[in-house]
Amino acid sequence: MPDAQEFGAEFSDFRRRVDELRTARALPSHERPSLLDAALFELQHVVDVLWPRYEELTADSSRSPGGGRGDPQEQQLLRALFQRLPIATVLLDRDAVVRRMNFTATQLFHTRAGYATGRPLTAALRRDGQAALRSQVAAVARGEGDRSLTVWLSQPPVHGEVRVTLAALRPPGEPHPAVLAAFQPGVAGPGVDQGAAGAWAQESRPDLGEVSRHAELLDLVDDTAAALLRVDPAGGGPEAVLAAAAEVLHGRFADWVIADLAPEDGPGNPRRVVALGPRGAVGDRTAPLAEQDPADCPVVVDALYDGASALRVSPVDADAFGRDATGAPVLVREEVTSLLCIPLRAGAGPVLGALTLFRTGGRGAFEMAEAGVADRISRHVALAMARTAERAPAPGA
């Protein structure tokens, strides 16, 4: 009990220091570097002192009669602490997949914490920093010590350098360590000019490129919804809905748009209903994908049967979308640089199908914000599919 009281007192002091850092964010930009240093020091204090003590208290509680996973109030305090950290902080697994993201990080990456969970954080980075982050996260998870490196965010408004500090921690009751990543926009690494590093912090004007991109994505959602509303609920069925959505997305949002229907009424094989390739592609290029069995595409199977979405940038697994009739991996043959595969599901209902999008060649990879837009579109498509299925005429009517 005294140990728990001592931990609670130290934790309360820590929360007061965090509150002071939060209020100090209003200082002029040239005075903020010292605040970032202090925030990093406090973050390291969590990793080195508070978290190990919390693990000890949890272990003692689990050994005591009627013990569990520790005091729920203490766990709630730790969760609140994570969310209130004044710097962008993300909890990653050893593969750089997001486990938890605090509020400041959601603002930095322009995404919702719930959407980012379970997706690779590297999708939000420029391609030349993705492999470096994956390697450093894996090294930290293996116990090779804390690391710090510079990466570049791919989505606006941040295109400059962002410093990320990685530290290992072991969540209570879990066999493998996790990695805590702290991102500092506008903070230069060793040898980087501080004037350039502070450019992001000093920039407060709206980014015209960002505004234009948001407008384009909003128009995409609007045009897709309009196309779905024009589909006759009494004719065509889900196939007509998928074809209408694919026409809007094709070329404008993705070079390839592929749609598959889930098996109806119990076990069976999924069915491919749409396969649109790059503009100007000859028929023999799109026909193999149109005739491919969706059951041979691992990412489609995961979407249809597990409801798992996938965002892959520079896909490592060449067989993620299966092979063509000649045995060549589809992703290699079509030079796919990024892919999105999203289950089509209305709310908590069953998965009705899967929508797969490819970008190829020199086109920019899918960003996390774009994946969020595609996720919203998939819900609209699923709702329209359910509507047409309900109003379709019965056979023989």
C-alpha positions in Angstrom: 0.0 0.0 0.0 2.8 2.5 0.8 4.3 1.8 -2.6 1.0 2.5 -4.3 0.6 5.8 -2.4 4.2 6.8 -3.3 3.4 6.0 -7.0 0.2 8.0 -6.8 2.0 11.0 -5.4 4.7 10.9 -8.0 2.1 10.4 -10.7 0.2 13.5 -9.5 3.4 15.6 -9.6 4.0 14.4 -13.1 0.5 15.4 -14.2 1.0 18.9 -12.8 4.2 19.2 -14.8 2.4 18.1 -17.9 -0.3 20.7 -17.3 2.4 23.4 -17.1 3.8 22.2 -20.4 0.4 22.4 -22.0 -0.2 26.0 -20.8 3.3 27.0 -22.0 2.5 26.1 -25.6 1.2 29.7 -26.1 4.8 31.0 -25.9 6.4 32.4 -29.0 7.7 29.8 -31.4 11.4 30.7 -30.8 10.9 29.8 -27.1 9.4 26.4 -27.8 12.6 24.2 -28.3 13.2 24.2 -24.5 9.6 23.1 -24.0 10.1 20.2 -26.4 13.3 19.2 -24.5 11.3 19.2 -21.3 8.5 17.2 -22.8 10.9 14.6 -24.0 12.5 14.4 -20.6 9.0 13.8 -19.1 8.3 11.2 -21.7 11.5 9.4 -20.8 10.5 9.6 -17.2 7.4 7.7 -18.0 9.3 5.0 -19.8 12.2 4.7 -17.3 10.4 5.3 -13.9 6.6 5.4 -13.9 5.9 2.5 -16.2 8.3 0.0 -14.5 6.8 1.0 -11.1 3.3 0.5 -12.6 4.4 -3.0 -13.8 5.7 -3.9 -10.3 2.4 -2.7 -8.7 0.4 -4.7 -11.2 2.5 -7.8 -10.7 2.1 -7.5 -6.9 -1.7 -7.1 -7.3 -1.9 -10.1 -9.5 -0.1 -12.2 -6.9 -2.3 -11.1 -4.1 -5.6 -12.9 -3.3 -8.3 -11.9 -5.8 -5.7 -9.9 -7.7 -6.2 -8.8 -11.3 -4.5 -6.5 -13.7 -4.0 -3.7 -11.2 -6.1 -0.8 -9.9 -8.6 0.2 -12.6 -8.3 3.8 -11.4 -4.5 3.7 -12.0 -5.0 2.3 -15.4 -7.5 5.0 -16.2 -5.0 7.6 -15.0 -2.3 6.2 -17.3 -4.6 6.2 -20.3 -5.6 9.8 -19.5 -1.9 10.7 -19.2 -1.1 9.2 -22.6 -3.9 11.2 -24.2 -2.8 14.4 -22.6 0.8 14.3 -23.5 1.6 17.6 -25.2 3.6 16.0 -28.0 2.4 13.5 -30.7 2.8 10.1 -29.2 2.0 6.7 -30.8 2.3 3.2 -29.3 3.5 0.8 -32.0 4.1 -2.9 -32.2 7.3 -4.4 -33.5 6.0 -4.1 -37.1 5.3 -0.3 -36.8 1.6 -1.0 -36.6 -0.4 1.5 -34.6 -1.8 0.2 -31.3 -2.7 3.5 -29.8 -2.4 7.2 -30.8 -2.9 10.2 -28.5 -4.9 13.3 -29.5 -1.9 15.4 -30.5 -0.8 12.6 -32.9 -4.2 12.5 -34.5 -3.9 16.2 -35.3 -0.4 15.7 -36.7 -1.4 12.7 -38.9 -4.8 14.1 -39.8 -6.7 10.9 -38.9 -8.9 9.4 -36.2 -7.3 7.3 -33.5 -9.8 4.5 -34.1 -9.1 4.4 -37.8 -5.3 4.5 -37.4 -5.3 1.6 -34.9 -4.2 -1.6 -36.6 -2.7 0.1 -39.6 1.0 0.6 -40.3 2.2 4.1 -39.4 4.6 4.0 -42.3 1.7 4.7 -44.6 1.7 8.3 -43.3 5.4 8.7 -44.2 7.2 9.6 -47.4 8.5 6.5 -49.1 12.2 7.3 -48.4 11.6 7.1 -44.6 9.3 4.1 -44.4 12.0 1.3 -44.4 14.1 3.3 -41.9 11.3 3.6 -39.4 10.4 0.0 -39.7 14.0 -1.1 -39.1 14.5 1.2 -36.1 11.2 0.2 -34.5 12.1 -3.5 -34.9 15.5 -2.8 -33.3 14.0 -1.1 -30.3 11.5 -3.9 -29.9 14.3 -6.4 -29.9 15.9 -4.6 -26.9 18.7 -2.9 -28.8 18.2 0.4 -27.1 16.3 3.6 -27.8 16.6 5.3 -31.1 16.0 8.7 -32.8 15.7 9.4 -36.5 14.3 11.9 -38.9 11.4 11.1 -41.2 9.1 13.0 -43.5 5.3 13.0 -43.4 3.7 12.5 -46.8 0.4 14.4 -46.2 0.0 18.2 -46.0 0.6 20.5 -44.2 3.8 18.9 -43.1 6.3 17.9 -45.8 9.4 18.8 -43.9 11.5 16.9 -41.4 9.9 15.4 -38.3 12.1 14.0 -35.5 10.9 10.8 -34.0 12.2 9.3 -30.8 11.6 5.6 -30.1 11.7 3.9 -26.7 10.7 0.3 -25.7 8.2 -0.5 -23.0 6.5 -3.8 -22.0 2.7 -3.5 -21.3 1.5 -5.5 -18.3 0.5 -9.0 -19.1 1.9 -9.0 -22.6 4.8 -11.3 -23.7 6.3 -8.9 -26.3 7.5 -5.3 -25.8 5.9 -2.3 -27.5 7.5 0.8 -28.9 6.6 4.3 -27.8 7.2 6.8 -30.6 7.3 10.6 -30.0 7.1 12.9 -33.0 8.3 16.4 -33.0 7.4 18.4 -36.1 9.9 21.2 -37.0 12.7 19.8 -34.7 15.9 19.2 -36.6 18.3 16.4 -35.9 22.1 16.9 -35.3 23.7 19.1 -37.9 20.4 20.4 -39.4 19.9 24.1 -39.7 17.6 25.3 -36.9 16.1 28.0 -39.1 14.8 25.4 -41.5 13.7 23.1 -38.7 11.6 25.8 -37.1 9.8 26.7 -40.4 6.9 24.4 -39.6 6.3 25.7 -36.1 6.3 29.3 -37.4 3.9 28.5 -40.3 0.3 29.3 -39.3 -1.2 30.3 -42.6 -3.5 27.8 -44.3 -1.8 25.7 -46.9 -3.5 26.2 -50.2 -2.4 22.7 -51.4 -4.0 21.2 -48.4 -7.3 23.1 -48.9 -7.4 22.1 -52.5 -6.8 18.4 -51.7 -9.5 18.4 -49.0 -11.9 19.9 -51.5 -11.0 17.2 -54.1 -11.7 14.5 -51.6 -14.9 16.1 -50.5 -16.0 16.3 -54.2 -15.1 12.6 -54.6 -17.3 11.6 -51.7 -20.1 13.8 -53.0 -19.9 12.5 -56.5 -19.8 8.9 -55.3 -22.9 9.4 -53.1 -24.7 11.0 -56.1 -23.8 8.1 -58.3 -25.1 5.6 -55.7 -28.4 7.5 -55.3 -28.9 7.3 -59.1 -28.8 3.5 -59.1 -32.3 2.0 -59.4 -33.0 0.0 -56.2 -35.3 -2.3 -58.1 -33.0 -3.2 -60.9 -29.4 -4.3 -61.2 -28.8 -5.3 -57.6 -25.4 -5.0 -55.8 -23.6 -5.4 -59.1 -25.0 -2.1 -60.4 -24.1 -0.3 -57.2 -20.4 -1.5 -57.4 -20.2 -0.6 -61.1 -21.5 2.9 -60.3 -19.0 3.5 -57.5 -16.1 2.1 -59.5 -16.8 4.5 -62.4 -16.4 7.5 -60.1 -13.2 6.1 -58.4 -11.5 4.8 -61.6 -8.8 7.0 -62.9 -9.7 9.9 -60.6 -8.7 8.2 -57.3 -7.1 4.9 -58.4 -5.6 3.3 -61.5 -7.2 0.0 -60.8 -10.7 -0.5 -59.2 -11.7 -4.1 -58.4 -14.9 -5.1 -56.6 -15.8 -8.5 -55.3 -19.1 -9.8 -53.9 -19.1 -12.0 -50.8 -20.7 -15.5 -51.0 -24.5 -15.3 -50.5 -26.4 -17.5 -48.0 -23.6 -19.4 -46.3 -20.4 -21.0 -47.5 -19.3 -20.5 -51.1 -16.8 -18.7 -53.3 -16.7 -14.9 -53.6 -17.4 -13.5 -57.1 -15.6 -10.7 -59.0 -18.0 -8.2 -60.6 -15.8 -5.2 -61.5 -12.2 -4.9 -62.8 -11.3 -1.6 -64.3 -7.7 -1.1 -65.3 -5.6 2.0 -66.2 -7.1 4.3 -68.8 -6.1 3.2 -72.3 -5.2 -0.3 -71.2 -6.0 -3.0 -73.8 -8.5 -5.7 -73.1 -5.9 -8.5 -72.6 -4.5 -6.5 -69.7 -7.8 -6.2 -67.7 -9.2 -9.6 -68.6 -6.9 -11.7 -66.4 -8.0 -9.7 -63.3 -11.6 -9.8 -64.3 -11.4 -13.6 -64.5 -9.3 -14.1 -61.4 -10.8 -16.0 -58.5 -11.0 -13.6 -55.5 -10.4 -16.6 -53.2 -6.8 -16.6 -54.5 -6.2 -13.0 -53.3 -5.2 -13.0 -49.6 -6.1 -9.3 -49.0 -9.5 -9.9 -50.5 -10.1 -13.0 -48.4 -9.1 -11.1 -45.2 -11.6 -8.3 -46.1 -14.4 -10.7 -46.9 -14.1 -13.2 -44.1 -12.4 -11.2 -41.3 -13.6 -7.7 -42.1 -10.0 -6.5 -42.2 -9.0 -3.6 -44.3 -5.5 -3.2 -45.8 -3.3 -0.2 -46.7 -0.1 -1.2 -48.3 2.6 1.2 -49.6 5.3 -0.5 -51.7 3.8 -3.9 -50.8 6.4 -6.2 -49.5 4.3 -9.4 -50.1 4.2 -9.7 -53.9 1.5 -12.4 -53.6 -0.9 -10.3 -51.6 -3.2 -10.1 -54.5 -2.5 -13.5 -56.0 -1.0 -14.4 -59.3 -2.3 -14.3 -62.9 -2.7 -17.3 -65.2 1.0 -17.3 -66.1 2.0 -17.5 -62.5 3.3 -13.9 -62.2 2.3 -11.9 -59.1 -0.4 -9.4 -60.0 1.2 -6.6 -57.9 4.6 -7.1 -59.7 3.1 -7.3 -63.2 1.0 -4.1 -62.8 3.8 -2.3 -60.9 1.5 -1.5 -58.0 3.1 1.1 -55.7 0.2 1.1 -53.2 -3.1 -0.6 -52.6 -6.2 -0.2 -50.5 -8.5 -3.2 -49.8 -11.7 -2.3 -47.8 -14.5 -4.5 -46.7 -18.0 -3.3 -47.7 -20.1 -3.5 -44.6 -23.0 -1.3 -43.4 -22.6 -0.7 -39.6 -22.3 -4.0 -37.7 -23.9 -6.0 -40.4 -22.2 -8.7 -42.5 -19.5 -8.0 -45.0 -21.2 -7.7 -48.4 -18.1 -7.4 -50.6 -14.6 -5.9 -50.9 -13.3 -2.9 -52.8 -9.7 -3.0 -53.9 -7.8 0.0 -55.3 -4.4 0.1 -56.9 -2.1 3.0 -57.7 0.7 2.2 -60.1 3.9 3.8 -61.7 4.8 7.3 -60.6 1.4 8.2 -59.0 1.6 9.2 -55.4 0.9 6.4 -52.8 -2.3 6.3 -50.9 -2.1 8.4 -47.7 -3.8 7.7 -44.4 -6.2 10.6 -45.0 -7.2 9.2 -48.4 -7.7 5.8 -46.8 -10.1 7.4 -44.3 -12.1 8.9 -47.2 -12.2 5.5 -49.0 -13.5 3.9 -45.7 -16.4 6.4 -45.7 -17.2 5.7 -49.3 -17.2 1.9 -48.6 -19.9 2.4 -46.0 -22.0 4.4 -48.5 -21.5 1.6 -51.1 -22.5 -1.1 -48.5 -25.7 0.9 -47.6 -26.6 1.2 -51.2 -25.9 -2.5 -51.8 -28.2 -3.5 -48.9 -30.9 -1.2 -50.2 -30.9 -2.8 -53.7 -30.8 -6.3 -52.2 -33.9 -5.5 -50.1 -35.9 -4.0 -53.1 -34.7 -6.4 -55.8 -37.6 -8.4 -57.3 -37.9 -12.0 -56.2 -37.0 -14.6 -58.8 -39.9 -15.4 -61.1 -41.8 -12.3 -60.1 
